[in-house]
Amino acid sequence: MKMDIKTTKKLNNGVEIPYLGFGVFQVKDGEDTVKSVKWALEAGYRHIDTATAYRNEGSVGQAIQESGINRKDIFITTKLPIDAMKKSTQMETFETSLKLLQTDYIDLYLIHWPHTGKNRESWKILEEIYKSGRARAIGVSNFMEKNIDALLADAKIVPTVDQIELHPHYSQHAVAAHCAKHGIACEAWSPLGGTGGKLLDDPVLNNIAKKYGKSAAQVTLRWELQNGIITIPKSTHQERIKANANLYDFELTLAEMKAINDLDANPQPLGMGWNPYTIEY
Ligand code: A2P
């Protein structure tokens, strides 16, 4: 497939999501977020991923407004936090996100983390939001196979996306295959191995990078795209933001894809984040 920064994936409800997004997890609210999001938009990204829990939706909204880019040309994802599920304040929380992001609809609204006792109630509210047209697509994040199965047993609408921690040291083959079986698109958070991670030192990635005159980060992101995975790298540095979007002038061979696929053969999970298999609410 010929790809560029505007290349999109069609979700199971027909909505198109750009494969490459810009993530703002752990980017400080205020100037840092405003600047980073503006740099990303200048570099051509048209997909921004935030969350209530990141506490920077207001700055994302400000950056989008100030960019002058038409709202409909930017794909915005935000997420319902666990706290709102616990307190049953899902609808108010969604409406606060709309206000902060200065928009009357969200492109993709996700349950941020599974909560065994509250997934069902929350999903019904997301379905209601979707039916009202205030979210173009709804989905989940950090849902493992059993969370997906429990949700599907009762859902009227199949989630469009499951956003999970995923990168070459943590390929999540089982949950990715489960998503594919149900027509749920897989999206990677911490696609570069996360802040403080060791992924970008990996010799396999660096050797491949050398061959193409690219960086380990670009090879990693290219591997995600060629695997059909939506990806949302984060950076607060303009040069990196630009470089992370410069992925379309090279293509990994099948052998290189396999070599990277095999990097997580290690039985020890190398995820940096909380593990939804073991952290239960
Ligand atoms: P920084 O914001 O200082 O650029 P992930 O997207 O997996 O969560 O990873 C983000 C981490 O990787 C951040 O710490 C970010 O730091 C760093 N990072 C982002 N892009 C690059 C890059 N091209 N090369 C090296 N590190 C990067």
Residues whose N, C-alpha, C, O or C-beta is under 5 A from the ligand:
A	BS01	A2P	S190 P191 L192 G193 G194 T195 G196 A217 I232 P233 K234 S235 T236 H237 R240
